[in-house]
């Protein structure tokens, strides 16, 4: 007689989930464990003599009279241990038709929200509904067929949304310690972070980070975009800031009818700017914390005893953050060859008040125009007619 011991839950049901307990006994209501992740090479099950399994641990369903390994799709027998089943691909594990199986693609047949919690998946994910406010998805490639609200999406490769992204402007951010503090400027509440490309029909109040290209089929309103590739906007690019090092192409309209500042920064590593901004935010938070404790301690010796250690710790953290900021500034070097190739191409309307910076040079539009190209010539950003510069409108 044999018994099949499982290294995953064979009775897992994604329709019956409960919040997970995290460190310190806290319950995280957004972490419901929607999927059982496995990676290639991971042991899934092992068959052993029945007598080697304590009687109270035996499940009658997995007691076999003969040696039996229920090996299904994307699973295989361990090459060095014929008693074990291992995963041959990344994905989620489950029983199907009596066989241990792995699927590399996760389909969420609805919204990501309270019923699913946040989802972390090692394969590709397709969300057939919306990603609702306050929830997060992390996967290899992410496809969202509905809308993305004020949510966080992170992909090792590409992010595609078929219905658009609409976040909100927020005035506070969370620190590494989990505390919130105010910001000087409103920041987008939605975050899309891709190791490859991002494609959207439209976006508003979104922060986009892409190691590849960003394609927006409609308008891009009040967004912050970091891209190591190119940015293509078929509609309006209005408000917000773009950090790019390739070509920024805006077909419809560059800038705002309502004087919302629109900035395009080029010539430097976009993600170096991101690291600097994170550090500036942390320094501002620590400065306010130091000032707060100092104000408390000014009230007397009792307050000094109560808050002195916390004040000293905040001062130490502030000094470390300032040192790190100095190091980041030293690493921010103009990428001269990339800067020469940078272009902002706007065949449609160009509104006044648009700022284009390439390296240390800046050009700000002061009138409404159309059909313009911005590029670096002899250390200055110049504005040329796209027809005169390239012989044809883009």
TIGUTOR-674375 format. One record per residue (C-alpha): x, y, z; residue number from 1; residue in three letters. Coordinates in steps of 0.2 Angstrom, whole numbers. Layout:
BEGIN
[[X Y Z] NUM 'ALA'];
...
END
This chain:
BEGIN
[[0 0 0] 1 'UNK'];
[[6 18 -4] 2 'UNK'];
[[1 35 1] 3 'UNK'];
[[3 51 -9] 4 'UNK'];
[[9 66 1] 5 'UNK'];
[[5 83 -6] 6 'UNK'];
[[16 99 -4] 7 'UNK'];
[[1 109 -9] 8 'UNK'];
[[-17 110 -4] 9 'UNK'];
[[-26 98 -15] 10 'UNK'];
[[-43 105 -9] 11 'UNK'];
[[-39 123 -12] 12 'UNK'];
[[-54 133 -18] 13 'UNK'];
[[-52 150 -25] 14 'UNK'];
[[-71 154 -22] 15 'UNK'];
[[-69 151 -3] 16 'UNK'];
[[-55 162 3] 17 'UNK'];
[[-51 170 20] 18 'UNK'];
[[-39 184 25] 19 'UNK'];
[[-21 178 29] 20 'UNK'];
[[-13 181 45] 21 'UNK'];
[[4 191 43] 22 'UNK'];
[[18 196 55] 23 'UNK'];
[[13 202 73] 24 'UNK'];
[[-4 193 72] 25 'UNK'];
[[-11 206 61] 26 'UNK'];
[[-24 200 48] 27 'UNK'];
[[-22 207 30] 28 'UNK'];
[[-39 208 22] 29 'UNK'];
[[-32 212 5] 30 'UNK'];
[[-21 196 5] 31 'UNK'];
[[-33 181 3] 32 'UNK'];
[[-21 169 -6] 33 'UNK'];
[[-31 168 -22] 34 'UNK'];
[[-19 157 -31] 35 'UNK'];
[[-7 143 -27] 36 'UNK'];
[[9 148 -36] 37 'UNK'];
[[23 135 -40] 38 'UNK'];
[[39 137 -50] 39 'UNK'];
[[48 125 -61] 40 'UNK'];
[[57 111 -52] 41 'UNK'];
[[47 113 -36] 42 'UNK'];
[[41 97 -28] 43 'UNK'];
[[22 95 -28] 44 'UNK'];
[[19 77 -22] 45 'UNK'];
[[28 62 -16] 46 'UNK'];
[[23 44 -15] 47 'UNK'];
[[29 33 0] 48 'UNK'];
[[24 17 9] 49 'UNK'];
[[8 19 18] 50 'UNK'];
[[16 14 35] 51 'UNK'];
[[28 29 34] 52 'UNK'];
[[13 41 35] 53 'UNK'];
[[5 43 53] 54 'UNK'];
[[-12 37 53] 55 'UNK'];
[[-20 53 58] 56 'UNK'];
[[-12 62 43] 57 'UNK'];
[[-19 49 30] 58 'UNK'];
[[-33 55 18] 59 'UNK'];
[[-42 39 11] 60 'UNK'];
[[-42 48 -6] 61 'UNK'];
[[-24 46 -8] 62 'UNK'];
[[-21 29 -2] 63 'UNK'];
[[-16 17 -17] 64 'UNK'];
[[-14 -1 -18] 65 'UNK'];
[[-1 1 -32] 66 'UNK'];
[[12 13 -35] 67 'UNK'];
[[3 28 -44] 68 'UNK'];
[[9 45 -48] 69 'UNK'];
[[-5 56 -55] 70 'UNK'];
[[6 67 -66] 71 'UNK'];
[[-4 79 -77] 72 'UNK'];
[[0 94 -89] 73 'UNK'];
[[16 104 -85] 74 'UNK'];
[[21 91 -72] 75 'UNK'];
[[34 78 -73] 76 'UNK'];
[[43 64 -62] 77 'UNK'];
[[58 70 -53] 78 'UNK'];
[[73 64 -64] 79 'UNK'];
[[83 59 -48] 80 'UNK'];
[[69 53 -37] 81 'UNK'];
[[55 43 -46] 82 'UNK'];
[[44 44 -31] 83 'UNK'];
[[41 63 -33] 84 'UNK'];
[[31 74 -45] 85 'UNK'];
[[39 91 -49] 86 'UNK'];
[[33 106 -58] 87 'UNK'];
[[40 108 -76] 88 'UNK'];
[[33 126 -78] 89 'UNK'];
[[29 141 -68] 90 'UNK'];
[[10 143 -64] 91 'UNK'];
[[-3 138 -52] 92 'UNK'];
[[-6 120 -47] 93 'UNK'];
[[-23 111 -45] 94 'UNK'];
[[-31 94 -48] 95 'UNK'];
[[-40 91 -65] 96 'UNK'];
[[-48 75 -69] 97 'UNK'];
[[-38 66 -55] 98 'UNK'];
[[-21 73 -61] 99 'UNK'];
[[-10 86 -53] 100 'UNK'];
[[-9 99 -66] 101 'UNK'];
[[-1 116 -68] 102 'UNK'];
[[-8 131 -79] 103 'UNK'];
[[3 145 -84] 104 'UNK'];
[[-11 157 -88] 105 'UNK'];
[[-22 163 -74] 106 'UNK'];
[[-39 170 -79] 107 'UNK'];
[[-49 180 -67] 108 'UNK'];
[[-67 179 -73] 109 'UNK'];
[[-72 195 -65] 110 'UNK'];
[[-65 210 -55] 111 'UNK'];
[[-50 210 -44] 112 'UNK'];
[[-57 217 -27] 113 'UNK'];
[[-64 211 -11] 114 'UNK'];
[[-68 194 -17] 115 'UNK'];
[[-51 190 -24] 116 'UNK'];
[[-39 202 -14] 117 'UNK'];
[[-22 207 -21] 118 'UNK'];
[[-15 194 -33] 119 'UNK'];
[[3 189 -35] 120 'UNK'];
[[5 176 -49] 121 'UNK'];
[[21 169 -56] 122 'UNK'];
[[14 167 -74] 123 'UNK'];
[[3 177 -85] 124 'UNK'];
[[-13 184 -79] 125 'UNK'];
[[-29 190 -88] 126 'UNK'];
[[-42 200 -78] 127 'UNK'];
[[-59 199 -87] 128 'UNK'];
[[-66 213 -76] 129 'UNK'];
[[-59 229 -67] 130 'UNK'];
[[-45 231 -55] 131 'UNK'];
[[-54 240 -42] 132 'UNK'];
[[-47 255 -31] 133 'UNK'];
[[-35 250 -17] 134 'UNK'];
[[-30 233 -25] 135 'UNK'];
[[-14 226 -33] 136 'UNK'];
[[-9 214 -46] 137 'UNK'];
[[9 207 -49] 138 'UNK'];
[[13 195 -63] 139 'UNK'];
[[24 191 -78] 140 'UNK'];
[[12 199 -91] 141 'UNK'];
[[-4 208 -86] 142 'UNK'];
[[-20 210 -97] 143 'UNK'];
[[-34 219 -90] 144 'UNK'];
[[-50 219 -101] 145 'UNK'];
[[-60 231 -90] 146 'UNK'];
[[-54 247 -81] 147 'UNK'];
[[-40 250 -69] 148 'UNK'];
[[-45 262 -55] 149 'UNK'];
[[-34 268 -41] 150 'UNK'];
[[-24 252 -41] 151 'UNK'];
[[-6 246 -43] 152 'UNK'];
[[-1 234 -57] 153 'UNK'];
[[17 227 -59] 154 'UNK'];
[[23 216 -73] 155 'UNK'];
[[39 208 -76] 156 'UNK'];
[[36 211 -95] 157 'UNK'];
[[21 220 -102] 158 'UNK'];
[[5 228 -96] 159 'UNK'];
[[-10 230 -108] 160 'UNK'];
[[-27 237 -103] 161 'UNK'];
[[-42 237 -115] 162 'UNK'];
[[-53 249 -106] 163 'UNK'];
[[-42 263 -99] 164 'UNK'];
[[-35 268 -83] 165 'UNK'];
[[-43 282 -72] 166 'UNK'];
[[-35 286 -55] 167 'UNK'];
[[-36 301 -44] 168 'UNK'];
[[-24 315 -38] 169 'UNK'];
[[-18 311 -20] 170 'UNK'];
[[-9 322 -8] 171 'UNK'];
[[0 309 3] 172 'UNK'];
[[11 294 1] 173 'UNK'];
[[16 280 11] 174 'UNK'];
[[34 278 18] 175 'UNK'];
[[44 262 19] 176 'UNK'];
[[39 261 37] 177 'UNK'];
[[20 261 32] 178 'UNK'];
[[17 279 38] 179 'UNK'];
[[9 292 27] 180 'UNK'];
[[15 310 25] 181 'UNK'];
[[9 324 14] 182 'UNK'];
[[17 329 -3] 183 'UNK'];
[[20 346 -10] 184 'UNK'];
[[12 342 -26] 185 'UNK'];
[[-3 330 -30] 186 'UNK'];
[[3 313 -36] 187 'UNK'];
[[-7 300 -46] 188 'UNK'];
[[-15 286 -36] 189 'UNK'];
[[-13 273 -50] 190 'UNK'];
[[3 265 -53] 191 'UNK'];
[[8 254 -68] 192 'UNK'];
[[26 247 -67] 193 'UNK'];
[[32 236 -82] 194 'UNK'];
[[48 228 -86] 195 'UNK'];
[[43 229 -104] 196 'UNK'];
[[29 239 -114] 197 'UNK'];
[[13 247 -108] 198 'UNK'];
[[-2 249 -119] 199 'UNK'];
[[-18 259 -114] 200 'UNK'];
[[-33 266 -123] 201 'UNK'];
[[-32 281 -112] 202 'UNK'];
[[-26 286 -95] 203 'UNK'];
[[-29 300 -82] 204 'UNK'];
[[-19 303 -65] 205 'UNK'];
[[-8 288 -67] 206 'UNK'];
[[11 285 -64] 207 'UNK'];
[[18 274 -78] 208 'UNK'];
[[35 266 -76] 209 'UNK'];
[[41 256 -92] 210 'UNK'];
[[58 249 -97] 211 'UNK'];
[[51 248 -114] 212 'UNK'];
[[39 259 -124] 213 'UNK'];
[[22 267 -119] 214 'UNK'];
[[8 267 -132] 215 'UNK'];
[[-8 277 -128] 216 'UNK'];
[[-22 276 -141] 217 'UNK'];
[[-32 291 -134] 218 'UNK'];
[[-27 304 -122] 219 'UNK'];
[[-15 305 -107] 220 'UNK'];
[[-21 317 -94] 221 'UNK'];
[[-11 323 -79] 222 'UNK'];
[[1 308 -78] 223 'UNK'];
[[19 305 -73] 224 'UNK'];
[[28 294 -85] 225 'UNK'];
[[45 286 -84] 226 'UNK'];
[[51 277 -100] 227 'UNK'];
[[67 270 -106] 228 'UNK'];
[[59 268 -123] 229 'UNK'];
[[47 279 -134] 230 'UNK'];
[[31 287 -129] 231 'UNK'];
[[17 288 -142] 232 'UNK'];
[[1 297 -138] 233 'UNK'];
[[-13 297 -152] 234 'UNK'];
[[-24 310 -143] 235 'UNK'];
[[-19 323 -130] 236 'UNK'];
[[-4 324 -119] 237 'UNK'];
[[-11 336 -106] 238 'UNK'];
[[-3 340 -89] 239 'UNK'];
[[9 330 -80] 240 'UNK'];
[[28 326 -83] 241 'UNK'];
[[36 314 -95] 242 'UNK'];
[[54 307 -92] 243 'UNK'];
[[60 299 -108] 244 'UNK'];
[[76 296 -118] 245 'UNK'];
[[69 292 -135] 246 'UNK'];
[[55 299 -145] 247 'UNK'];
[[39 307 -138] 248 'UNK'];
[[26 308 -152] 249 'UNK'];
[[10 317 -148] 250 'UNK'];
[[-2 316 -163] 251 'UNK'];
[[-17 326 -156] 252 'UNK'];
[[-13 340 -144] 253 'UNK'];
[[3 344 -134] 254 'UNK'];
[[-2 354 -119] 255 'UNK'];
[[-17 361 -111] 256 'UNK'];
[[-31 373 -115] 257 'UNK'];
[[-32 377 -96] 258 'UNK'];
[[-14 381 -93] 259 'UNK'];
[[-10 364 -84] 260 'UNK'];
[[9 363 -84] 261 'UNK'];
[[15 349 -97] 262 'UNK'];
[[33 345 -95] 263 'UNK'];
[[44 333 -105] 264 'UNK'];
[[62 329 -98] 265 'UNK'];
[[75 320 -109] 266 'UNK'];
[[93 317 -109] 267 'UNK'];
[[95 308 -92] 268 'UNK'];
[[91 291 -86] 269 'UNK'];
[[72 292 -82] 270 'UNK'];
[[73 280 -67] 271 'UNK'];
[[88 290 -60] 272 'UNK'];
[[75 304 -59] 273 'UNK'];
[[63 292 -50] 274 'UNK'];
[[75 287 -37] 275 'UNK'];
[[80 305 -34] 276 'UNK'];
[[61 310 -32] 277 'UNK'];
[[59 295 -20] 278 'UNK'];
[[73 301 -9] 279 'UNK'];
[[68 319 -9] 280 'UNK'];
[[51 313 -3] 281 'UNK'];
[[59 303 11] 282 'UNK'];
[[70 318 16] 283 'UNK'];
[[55 330 17] 284 'UNK'];
[[46 317 28] 285 'UNK'];
[[61 315 39] 286 'UNK'];
[[63 333 41] 287 'UNK'];
[[45 336 46] 288 'UNK'];
[[48 321 59] 289 'UNK'];
[[64 329 66] 290 'UNK'];
[[55 346 68] 291 'UNK'];
[[40 338 76] 292 'UNK'];
[[50 329 89] 293 'UNK'];
[[61 344 92] 294 'UNK'];
[[45 354 96] 295 'UNK'];
[[39 341 108] 296 'UNK'];
[[55 341 117] 297 'UNK'];
[[55 360 119] 298 'UNK'];
[[41 358 132] 299 'UNK'];
[[52 351 146] 300 'UNK'];
[[62 337 152] 301 'UNK'];
[[48 324 153] 302 'UNK'];
[[45 326 134] 303 'UNK'];
[[64 325 131] 304 'UNK'];
[[64 308 140] 305 'UNK'];
[[49 302 131] 306 'UNK'];
[[54 308 113] 307 'UNK'];
[[73 310 114] 308 'UNK'];
[[77 293 107] 309 'UNK'];
[[65 294 93] 310 'UNK'];
[[72 312 89] 311 'UNK'];
[[89 305 88] 312 'UNK'];
[[84 290 77] 313 'UNK'];
[[75 302 65] 314 'UNK'];
[[91 313 64] 315 'UNK'];
[[101 298 60] 316 'UNK'];
[[89 292 46] 317 'UNK'];
[[89 310 39] 318 'UNK'];
[[108 311 38] 319 'UNK'];
[[109 294 29] 320 'UNK'];
[[95 300 17] 321 'UNK'];
[[104 316 13] 322 'UNK'];
[[120 306 10] 323 'UNK'];
[[111 295 -2] 324 'UNK'];
[[103 309 -11] 325 'UNK'];
[[121 317 -14] 326 'UNK'];
[[126 300 -21] 327 'UNK'];
[[111 299 -33] 328 'UNK'];
[[115 317 -39] 329 'UNK'];
[[133 312 -43] 330 'UNK'];
[[126 297 -53] 331 'UNK'];
[[114 308 -63] 332 'UNK'];
[[125 310 -79] 333 'UNK'];
[[119 318 -95] 334 'UNK'];
[[118 304 -108] 335 'UNK'];
[[125 314 -123] 336 'UNK'];
[[123 302 -137] 337 'UNK'];
[[105 298 -132] 338 'UNK'];
[[101 317 -129] 339 'UNK'];
[[106 320 -148] 340 'UNK'];
[[93 308 -154] 341 'UNK'];
[[79 314 -142] 342 'UNK'];
[[64 321 -151] 343 'UNK'];
[[47 328 -147] 344 'UNK'];
[[36 327 -162] 345 'UNK'];
[[19 335 -162] 346 'UNK'];
[[10 336 -179] 347 'UNK'];
[[-6 342 -170] 348 'UNK'];
[[-9 357 -159] 349 'UNK'];
[[5 363 -148] 350 'UNK'];
[[-2 374 -134] 351 'UNK'];
[[7 388 -124] 352 'UNK'];
[[16 384 -108] 353 'UNK'];
[[23 367 -113] 354 'UNK'];
[[41 364 -107] 355 'UNK'];
[[53 353 -116] 356 'UNK'];
[[70 350 -108] 357 'UNK'];
[[84 340 -116] 358 'UNK'];
[[99 339 -104] 359 'UNK'];
[[102 356 -97] 360 'UNK'];
[[93 366 -111] 361 'UNK'];
[[75 370 -110] 362 'UNK'];
[[62 377 -122] 363 'UNK'];
[[45 384 -116] 364 'UNK'];
[[31 387 -129] 365 'UNK'];
[[23 404 -128] 366 'UNK'];
[[10 403 -142] 367 'UNK'];
[[-2 391 -149] 368 'UNK'];
[[5 382 -165] 369 'UNK'];
[[5 366 -174] 370 'UNK'];
[[16 354 -183] 371 'UNK'];
[[32 356 -172] 372 'UNK'];
[[47 346 -168] 373 'UNK'];
[[58 349 -153] 374 'UNK'];
[[76 343 -153] 375 'UNK'];
[[94 347 -147] 376 'UNK'];
[[105 358 -158] 377 'UNK'];
[[122 365 -152] 378 'UNK'];
[[117 363 -134] 379 'UNK'];
[[100 372 -136] 380 'UNK'];
[[82 365 -138] 381 'UNK'];
[[75 372 -154] 382 'UNK'];
[[58 371 -161] 383 'UNK'];
[[56 367 -180] 384 'UNK'];
[[42 364 -192] 385 'UNK'];
[[40 345 -194] 386 'UNK'];
[[37 348 -213] 387 'UNK'];
[[53 359 -215] 388 'UNK'];
[[63 347 -204] 389 'UNK'];
[[59 331 -211] 390 'UNK'];
[[50 334 -228] 391 'UNK'];
[[33 327 -222] 392 'UNK'];
[[21 328 -208] 393 'UNK'];
[[22 314 -196] 394 'UNK'];
END
